[in-house]
């Protein structure tokens, strides 16, 4: 290796650690998303997903709860908007 290349490696060892950590975090997020989707679609049990992905069951359960919570909040917001709209509806409005 040329001295210039060696110098570059010595200056940037932190970048490789950062990139490795970034890749690991992204892979974990993808596994969590995959696991939650598979569970919610009824394709696999929590224990099967834990074994398949290496994630623990409580972590997968938290992700499933987070997704279900987002869905519930979206439905509640929609129903609230419909309720508000219905209060201002007049008989001559066409649906």
The first five atom37 places (N, CA, C, CB, O) and aatype in JSON, in Angstrom:
{
  "aatype": [20, 20, 20, 20, 20, 20, 20, 20, 20, 20, 20, 20, 20, 20, 20, 20, 20, 20, 20, 20, 20, 20, 20, 20, 20, 20, 20, 20, 20, 20, 20, 20, 20, 20, 20, 20, 20, 20, 20, 20, 20, 20, 20, 20, 20, 20, 20, 20, 20, 20, 20, 20, 20, 20, 20, 20, 20, 20, 20, 20, 20, 20, 20, 20, 20, 20, 20, 20, 20, 20, 20, 20, 20, 20, 20, 20, 20, 20, 20, 20, 20, 20, 20, 20, 20, 20, 20, 20, 20, 20, 20, 20, 20, 20, 20],
  "atom_mask": [
    [1, 1, 1, 1, 1],
    [1, 1, 1, 1, 1],
    [1, 1, 1, 1, 1],
    [1, 1, 1, 1, 1],
    [1, 1, 1, 1, 1],
    [1, 1, 1, 1, 1],
    [1, 1, 1, 1, 1],
    [1, 1, 1, 1, 1],
    [1, 1, 1, 1, 1],
    [1, 1, 1, 1, 1],
    [1, 1, 1, 1, 1],
    [1, 1, 1, 1, 1],
    [1, 1, 1, 1, 1],
    [1, 1, 1, 1, 1],
    [1, 1, 1, 1, 1],
    [1, 1, 1, 1, 1],
    [1, 1, 1, 1, 1],
    [1, 1, 1, 1, 1],
    [1, 1, 1, 1, 1],
    [1, 1, 1, 1, 1],
    [1, 1, 1, 1, 1],
    [1, 1, 1, 1, 1],
    [1, 1, 1, 1, 1],
    [1, 1, 1, 1, 1],
    [1, 1, 1, 1, 1],
    [1, 1, 1, 1, 1],
    [1, 1, 1, 1, 1],
    [1, 1, 1, 1, 1],
    [1, 1, 1, 1, 1],
    [1, 1, 1, 1, 1],
    [1, 1, 1, 1, 1],
    [1, 1, 1, 1, 1],
    [1, 1, 1, 1, 1],
    [1, 1, 1, 1, 1],
    [1, 1, 1, 1, 1],
    [1, 1, 1, 1, 1],
    [1, 1, 1, 1, 1],
    [1, 1, 1, 1, 1],
    [1, 1, 1, 1, 1],
    [1, 1, 1, 1, 1],
    [1, 1, 1, 1, 1],
    [1, 1, 1, 1, 1],
    [1, 1, 1, 1, 1],
    [1, 1, 1, 1, 1],
    [1, 1, 1, 1, 1],
    [1, 1, 1, 1, 1],
    [1, 1, 1, 1, 1],
    [1, 1, 1, 1, 1],
    [1, 1, 1, 1, 1],
    [1, 1, 1, 1, 1],
    [1, 1, 1, 1, 1],
    [1, 1, 1, 1, 1],
    [1, 1, 1, 1, 1],
    [1, 1, 1, 1, 1],
    [1, 1, 1, 1, 1],
    [1, 1, 1, 1, 1],
    [1, 1, 1, 1, 1],
    [1, 1, 1, 1, 1],
    [1, 1, 1, 1, 1],
    [1, 1, 1, 1, 1],
    [1, 1, 1, 1, 1],
    [1, 1, 1, 1, 1],
    [1, 1, 1, 1, 1],
    [1, 1, 1, 1, 1],
    [1, 1, 1, 1, 1],
    [1, 1, 1, 1, 1],
    [1, 1, 1, 1, 1],
    [1, 1, 1, 1, 1],
    [1, 1, 1, 1, 1],
    [1, 1, 1, 1, 1],
    [1, 1, 1, 1, 1],
    [1, 1, 1, 1, 1],
    [1, 1, 1, 1, 1],
    [1, 1, 1, 1, 1],
    [1, 1, 1, 1, 1],
    [1, 1, 1, 1, 1],
    [1, 1, 1, 1, 1],
    [1, 1, 1, 1, 1],
    [1, 1, 1, 1, 1],
    [1, 1, 1, 1, 1],
    [1, 1, 1, 1, 1],
    [1, 1, 1, 1, 1],
    [1, 1, 1, 1, 1],
    [1, 1, 1, 1, 1],
    [1, 1, 1, 1, 1],
    [1, 1, 1, 1, 1],
    [1, 1, 1, 1, 1],
    [1, 1, 1, 1, 1],
    [1, 1, 1, 1, 1],
    [1, 1, 1, 1, 1],
    [1, 1, 1, 1, 1],
    [1, 1, 1, 1, 1],
    [1, 1, 1, 1, 1],
    [1, 1, 1, 1, 1],
    [1, 1, 1, 1, 1]
  ],
  "atom_positions": [
    [[0.84, -1.17, 0.0], [0.0, 0.0, 0.0], [0.89, 1.24, 0.0], [-0.96, 0.0, 1.21], [1.92, 1.3, 0.67]],
    [[0.46, 2.19, -0.76], [1.21, 3.45, -0.8], [1.03, 4.19, 0.51], [0.76, 4.32, -1.98], [-0.01, 4.04, 1.16]],
    [[1.99, 4.98, 0.91], [1.87, 5.73, 2.16], [0.65, 6.62, 2.22], [3.1, 6.56, 2.37], [0.07, 6.82, 3.29]],
    [[0.24, 7.18, 1.07], [-0.93, 8.05, 1.05], [-2.17, 7.27, 1.44], [-1.1, 8.7, -0.34], [-2.99, 7.75, 2.22]],
    [[-2.33, 6.05, 0.9], [-3.49, 5.21, 1.22], [-3.49, 4.83, 2.68], [-3.5, 3.96, 0.37], [-4.55, 4.86, 3.32]],
    [[-2.36, 4.49, 3.22], [-2.25, 4.13, 4.63], [-2.62, 5.32, 5.5], [-0.83, 3.63, 4.96], [-3.29, 5.17, 6.52]],
    [[-2.17, 6.5, 5.1], [-2.49, 7.72, 5.83], [-4.0, 7.96, 5.85], [-1.76, 8.93, 5.21], [-4.56, 8.34, 6.88]],
    [[-4.66, 7.72, 4.72], [-6.11, 7.91, 4.65], [-6.83, 6.95, 5.59], [-6.61, 7.71, 3.21], [-7.77, 7.34, 6.27]],
    [[-6.4, 5.71, 5.63], [-7.03, 4.73, 6.51], [-6.84, 5.11, 7.98], [-6.45, 3.33, 6.25], [-7.74, 4.91, 8.8]],
    [[-5.69, 5.65, 8.31], [-5.45, 6.03, 9.69], [-6.28, 7.25, 10.09], [-3.96, 6.33, 9.9], [-6.65, 7.4, 11.25]],
    [[-6.58, 8.11, 9.13], [-7.39, 9.29, 9.42], [-8.88, 8.96, 9.55], [-7.19, 10.32, 8.33], [-9.6, 9.65, 10.27]],
    [[-9.34, 7.92, 8.87], [-10.78, 7.67, 8.78], [-11.26, 6.37, 9.42], [-11.18, 7.67, 7.36], [-12.21, 5.79, 8.91]],
    [[-10.66, 5.87, 10.49], [-11.16, 4.61, 11.03], [-12.57, 4.78, 11.61], [-10.22, 4.08, 12.12], [-13.35, 3.83, 11.64]],
    [[-12.9, 5.98, 12.05], [-14.22, 6.22, 12.62], [-15.33, 6.13, 11.59], [-14.25, 7.56, 13.26], [-16.45, 5.75, 11.94]],
    [[-15.05, 6.46, 10.35], [-16.08, 6.41, 9.31], [-16.53, 4.98, 9.05], [-15.55, 7.04, 8.0], [-17.71, 4.74, 8.78]],
    [[-15.61, 4.02, 9.14], [-15.98, 2.62, 8.92], [-16.85, 2.11, 10.06], [-14.72, 1.75, 8.78], [-17.8, 1.36, 9.83]],
    [[-16.55, 2.51, 11.27], [-17.38, 2.14, 12.41], [-18.76, 2.76, 12.3], [-16.72, 2.57, 13.71], [-19.77, 2.12, 12.62]],
    [[-18.81, 4.01, 11.86], [-20.08, 4.7, 11.68], [-20.93, 4.0, 10.63], [-19.85, 6.16, 11.29], [-22.11, 3.75, 10.84]],
    [[-20.32, 3.68, 9.49], [-21.05, 3.01, 8.41], [-21.54, 1.63, 8.84], [-20.17, 2.89, 7.16], [-22.64, 1.22, 8.47]],
    [[-20.72, 0.92, 9.6], [-21.13, -0.4, 10.09], [-22.32, -0.28, 11.04], [-19.95, -1.11, 10.79], [-23.26, -1.07, 10.97]],
    [[-22.27, 0.69, 11.92], [-23.36, 0.92, 12.87], [-24.63, 1.34, 12.13], [-22.97, 1.99, 13.91], [-25.73, 0.89, 12.48]],
    [[-24.49, 2.18, 11.12], [-25.62, 2.63, 10.32], [-26.28, 1.44, 9.61], [-25.16, 3.69, 9.31], [-27.5, 1.32, 9.59]],
    [[-25.47, 0.58, 9.03], [-25.98, -0.61, 8.33], [-26.68, -1.55, 9.32], [-24.84, -1.35, 7.61], [-27.73, -2.11, 9.0]],
    [[-26.11, -1.72, 10.49], [-26.7, -2.59, 11.5], [-28.05, -2.04, 11.97], [-25.75, -2.75, 12.7], [-29.01, -2.8, 12.11]],
    [[-28.13, -0.74, 12.2], [-29.38, -0.11, 12.63], [-30.46, -0.24, 11.54], [-29.14, 1.37, 12.96], [-31.62, -0.52, 11.85]],
    [[-30.08, -0.03, 10.31], [-31.04, -0.13, 9.2], [-31.53, -1.57, 9.06], [-30.4, 0.35, 7.87], [-32.72, -1.8, 8.84]],
    [[-30.64, -2.53, 9.18], [-31.03, -3.94, 9.09], [-32.0, -4.3, 10.22], [-29.79, -4.84, 9.15], [-32.96, -5.04, 9.99]],
    [[-31.76, -3.78, 11.4], [-32.65, -4.05, 12.54], [-34.04, -3.45, 12.3], [-32.05, -3.48, 13.85], [-35.05, -4.09, 12.59]],
    [[-34.08, -2.24, 11.75], [-35.38, -1.61, 11.45], [-36.14, -2.42, 10.39], [-35.17, -0.17, 10.96], [-37.35, -2.59, 10.49]],
    [[-35.41, -2.9, 9.39], [-36.04, -3.71, 8.34], [-36.58, -5.01, 8.91], [-35.05, -3.99, 7.21], [-37.68, -5.44, 8.56]],
    [[-35.8, -5.66, 9.78], [-36.26, -6.9, 10.41], [-37.49, -6.67, 11.28], [-35.14, -7.52, 11.25], [-38.42, -7.47, 11.28]],
    [[-37.5, -5.57, 12.01], [-38.65, -5.24, 12.84], [-39.9, -5.0, 11.98], [-38.36, -4.0, 13.69], [-40.98, -5.51, 12.3]],
    [[-39.75, -4.26, 10.92], [-40.87, -3.98, 10.03], [-41.39, -5.26, 9.4], [-40.46, -2.99, 8.95], [-42.59, -5.5, 9.35]],
    [[-40.48, -6.08, 8.93], [-40.84, -7.37, 8.32], [-41.58, -8.24, 9.33], [-39.58, -8.1, 7.8], [-42.62, -8.82, 9.02]],
    [[-41.05, -8.33, 10.54], [-41.64, -9.18, 11.57], [-43.05, -8.72, 11.92], [-40.77, -9.18, 12.82], [-43.97, -9.54, 12.02]],
    [[-43.23, -7.43, 12.1], [-44.55, -6.9, 12.44], [-45.54, -7.15, 11.31], [-44.46, -5.4, 12.74], [-46.68, -7.55, 11.57]],
    [[-45.13, -6.93, 10.09], [-46.02, -7.16, 8.95], [-46.42, -8.63, 8.85], [-45.34, -6.72, 7.64], [-47.59, -8.95, 8.65]],
    [[-45.45, -9.52, 9.0], [-45.73, -10.96, 8.93], [-46.7, -11.38, 10.04], [-44.43, -11.77, 9.03], [-47.61, -12.17, 9.81]],
    [[-46.5, -10.84, 11.23], [-47.37, -11.18, 12.35], [-48.78, -10.64, 12.14], [-46.79, -10.64, 13.66], [-49.76, -11.36, 12.34]],
    [[-48.89, -9.39, 11.73], [-50.2, -8.77, 11.52], [-50.98, -9.42, 10.38], [-50.04, -7.29, 11.25], [-52.21, -9.43, 10.39]],
    [[-50.28, -9.96, 9.4], [-50.93, -10.65, 8.28], [-51.23, -12.1, 8.62], [-50.05, -10.58, 7.04], [-51.82, -12.82, 7.81]],
    [[-50.83, -12.54, 9.81], [-51.12, -13.91, 10.24], [-50.25, -14.96, 9.59], [-52.53, -14.22, 9.97], [-50.6, -16.14, 9.58]],
    [[-49.13, -14.56, 9.05], [-48.25, -15.49, 8.35], [-47.31, -16.24, 9.28], [-47.45, -14.76, 7.31], [-46.79, -17.3, 8.92]],
    [[-47.07, -15.69, 10.47], [-46.13, -16.32, 11.4], [-46.46, -15.88, 12.82], [-44.66, -15.95, 11.05], [-47.04, -14.82, 13.05]],
    [[-46.08, -16.73, 13.77], [-46.27, -16.39, 15.18], [-45.09, -15.55, 15.66], [-46.42, -17.67, 16.04], [-44.06, -15.45, 14.99]],
    [[-45.26, -14.96, 16.83], [-44.17, -14.16, 17.4], [-42.93, -15.02, 17.63], [-44.62, -13.5, 18.72], [-41.81, -14.59, 17.35]],
    [[-43.12, -16.23, 18.15], [-41.96, -17.08, 18.43], [-41.26, -17.51, 17.14], [-42.39, -18.32, 19.23], [-40.04, -17.61, 17.1]],
    [[-42.03, -17.77, 16.09], [-41.42, -18.12, 14.8], [-40.6, -16.94, 14.26], [-42.51, -18.52, 13.77], [-39.49, -17.12, 13.76]],
    [[-41.15, -15.77, 14.37], [-40.45, -14.58, 13.87], [-39.21, -14.28, 14.69], [-41.38, -13.36, 13.88], [-38.18, -13.89, 14.15]],
    [[-39.3, -14.48, 16.01], [-38.14, -14.26, 16.86], [-37.02, -15.22, 16.48], [-38.51, -14.44, 18.36], [-35.85, -14.83, 16.4]],
    [[-37.38, -16.46, 16.24], [-36.37, -17.46, 15.86], [-35.78, -17.14, 14.48], [-36.99, -18.88, 15.85], [-34.57, -17.27, 14.26]],
    [[-36.64, -16.73, 13.57], [-36.21, -16.46, 12.19], [-35.33, -15.21, 12.08], [-37.42, -16.29, 11.3], [-34.36, -15.2, 11.32]],
    [[-35.66, -14.16, 12.85], [-34.96, -12.88, 12.7], [-33.88, -12.63, 13.74], [-35.95, -11.77, 12.77], [-33.0, -11.79, 13.55]],
    [[-33.93, -13.37, 14.86], [-32.97, -13.14, 15.93], [-33.4, -12.01, 16.87], [-31.62, -12.82, 15.34], [-32.67, -11.68, 17.8]],
    [[-34.56, -11.43, 16.63], [-35.09, -10.4, 17.52], [-35.83, -11.08, 18.66], [-36.04, -9.42, 16.75], [-36.29, -12.22, 18.51]],
    [[-35.95, -10.41, 19.79], [-36.69, -11.03, 20.89], [-38.18, -10.7, 20.75], [-36.15, -10.55, 22.26], [-38.56, -9.7, 20.13]],
    [[-39.01, -11.55, 21.35], [-40.47, -11.42, 21.23], [-40.97, -10.07, 21.74], [-41.15, -12.54, 21.99], [-41.79, -9.45, 21.05]],
    [[-40.54, -9.57, 22.9], [-41.04, -8.27, 23.35], [-40.75, -7.13, 22.37], [-40.44, -7.93, 24.7], [-41.55, -6.21, 22.24]],
    [[-39.62, -7.17, 21.71], [-39.27, -6.14, 20.72], [-40.24, -6.17, 19.55], [-37.83, -6.31, 20.22], [-40.7, -5.13, 19.09]],
    [[-40.55, -7.37, 19.08], [-41.51, -7.51, 17.98], [-42.89, -7.06, 18.43], [-41.56, -8.99, 17.47], [-43.61, -6.39, 17.69]],
    [[-43.27, -7.43, 19.66], [-44.57, -7.02, 20.2], [-44.68, -5.51, 20.29], [-44.79, -7.64, 21.57], [-45.74, -4.95, 20.0]],
    [[-43.62, -4.85, 20.69], [-43.62, -3.37, 20.76], [-43.85, -2.76, 19.38], [-42.29, -2.85, 21.35], [-44.59, -1.8, 19.24]],
    [[-43.21, -3.33, 18.38], [-43.37, -2.82, 17.01], [-44.81, -3.04, 16.52], [-42.37, -3.5, 16.05], [-45.39, -2.15, 15.9]],
    [[-45.37, -4.2, 16.8], [-46.75, -4.48, 16.42], [-47.7, -3.5, 17.11], [-47.14, -5.95, 16.78], [-48.6, -2.95, 16.48]],
    [[-47.48, -3.27, 18.39], [-48.32, -2.33, 19.15], [-48.19, -0.92, 18.58], [-47.94, -2.33, 20.64], [-49.17, -0.18, 18.5]],
    [[-46.99, -0.55, 18.18], [-46.76, 0.77, 17.61], [-47.54, 0.93, 16.31], [-45.26, 1.0, 17.36], [-48.16, 1.97, 16.07]],
    [[-47.52, -0.09, 15.48], [-48.25, -0.04, 14.2], [-49.74, 0.01, 14.45], [-47.89, -1.26, 13.31], [-50.45, 0.81, 13.84]],
    [[-50.23, -0.83, 15.34], [-51.66, -0.83, 15.64], [-52.09, 0.5, 16.25], [-52.01, -1.98, 16.6], [-53.18, 0.99, 15.96]],
    [[-51.24, 1.08, 17.08], [-51.55, 2.38, 17.67], [-51.67, 3.46, 16.63], [-50.49, 2.76, 18.68], [-52.55, 4.32, 16.73]],
    [[-50.8, 3.44, 15.63], [-50.86, 4.43, 14.55], [-52.16, 4.26, 13.77], [-49.64, 4.28, 13.6], [-52.8, 5.24, 13.42]],
    [[-52.54, 3.01, 13.51], [-53.79, 2.74, 12.79], [-54.98, 3.27, 13.59], [-53.96, 1.23, 12.51], [-55.88, 3.9, 13.03]],
    [[-54.98, 3.0, 14.87], [-56.09, 3.42, 15.73], [-56.2, 4.95, 15.74], [-55.91, 2.88, 17.16], [-57.3, 5.49, 15.66]],
    [[-55.06, 5.63, 15.86], [-55.08, 7.09, 15.88], [-55.59, 7.65, 14.55], [-53.67, 7.64, 16.18], [-56.3, 8.66, 14.53]],
    [[-55.22, 7.02, 13.44], [-55.69, 7.48, 12.13], [-57.2, 7.31, 12.01], [-54.98, 6.7, 11.0], [-57.88, 8.2, 11.5]],
    [[-57.73, 6.19, 12.48], [-59.18, 5.96, 12.44], [-59.9, 6.97, 13.33], [-59.52, 4.52, 12.87], [-60.92, 7.53, 12.94]],
    [[-59.36, 7.18, 14.53], [-59.98, 8.14, 15.45], [-59.98, 9.56, 14.87], [-59.25, 8.14, 16.79], [-60.96, 10.29, 15.03]],
    [[-58.92, 9.93, 14.2], [-58.85, 11.26, 13.58], [-59.88, 11.38, 12.46], [-57.44, 11.53, 13.04], [-60.53, 12.41, 12.32]],
    [[-60.02, 10.33, 11.66], [-61.0, 10.33, 10.58], [-62.41, 10.45, 11.14], [-60.87, 9.06, 9.74], [-63.21, 11.26, 10.65]],
    [[-62.73, 9.64, 12.15], [-64.06, 9.68, 12.74], [-64.36, 11.05, 13.36], [-64.22, 8.58, 13.78], [-65.48, 11.54, 13.29]],
    [[-63.36, 11.64, 13.98], [-63.53, 12.97, 14.56], [-63.83, 13.99, 13.47], [-62.28, 13.38, 15.34], [-64.69, 14.85, 13.64]],
    [[-63.13, 13.9, 12.35], [-63.36, 14.82, 11.24], [-64.76, 14.64, 10.66], [-62.31, 14.61, 10.13], [-65.43, 15.62, 10.34]],
    [[-65.21, 13.39, 10.53], [-66.55, 13.11, 10.01], [-67.6, 13.67, 10.95], [-66.76, 11.59, 9.8], [-68.59, 14.26, 10.52]],
    [[-67.38, 13.48, 12.26], [-68.32, 13.99, 13.24], [-68.42, 15.52, 13.16], [-67.91, 13.55, 14.66], [-69.51, 16.08, 13.19]],
    [[-67.28, 16.17, 13.06], [-67.25, 17.62, 12.96], [-67.95, 18.08, 11.69], [-65.81, 18.14, 12.98], [-68.73, 19.03, 11.71]],
    [[-67.67, 17.41, 10.59], [-68.3, 17.76, 9.32], [-69.81, 17.59, 9.4], [-67.72, 16.9, 8.18], [-70.56, 18.42, 8.87]],
    [[-70.27, 16.52, 10.05], [-71.71, 16.26, 10.13], [-72.44, 17.34, 10.92], [-71.96, 14.89, 10.76], [-73.63, 17.57, 10.69]],
    [[-71.76, 17.99, 11.84], [-72.39, 19.06, 12.63], [-72.71, 20.27, 11.78], [-71.49, 19.47, 13.79], [-73.65, 21.02, 12.06]],
    [[-71.93, 20.47, 10.72], [-72.12, 21.64, 9.87], [-72.94, 21.32, 8.62], [-70.78, 22.2, 9.47], [-73.18, 22.2, 7.8]],
    [[-73.36, 20.09, 8.47], [-74.12, 19.67, 7.29], [-75.52, 20.26, 7.37], [-74.19, 18.12, 7.18], [-76.17, 20.26, 8.41]],
    [[-75.96, 20.77, 6.25], [-77.33, 21.28, 6.15], [-78.15, 20.33, 5.29], [-77.34, 22.73, 5.55], [-77.58, 19.57, 4.51]],
    [[-79.46, 20.35, 5.41], [-80.3, 19.4, 4.65], [-80.15, 19.52, 3.14], [-81.74, 19.61, 5.01], [-80.37, 18.54, 2.43]],
    [[-79.78, 20.69, 2.64], [-79.68, 20.83, 1.18], [-78.33, 20.39, 0.62], [-79.92, 22.27, 0.79], [-78.11, 20.46, -0.59]],
    [[-77.41, 19.93, 1.48], [-76.1, 19.44, 1.0], [-76.28, 18.07, 0.33], [-75.07, 19.34, 2.18], [-77.03, 17.22, 0.83]],
    [[-75.6, 17.87, -0.76], [-75.67, 16.6, -1.49], [-74.44, 15.78, -1.12], [-75.76, 16.82, -3.05], [-73.32, 16.29, -1.15]],
    [[-74.65, 14.53, -0.79], [-73.54, 13.64, -0.46], [-73.06, 13.01, -1.67], [-73.92, 12.59, 0.55], [-72.12, 12.21, -1.63]]
  ]
}
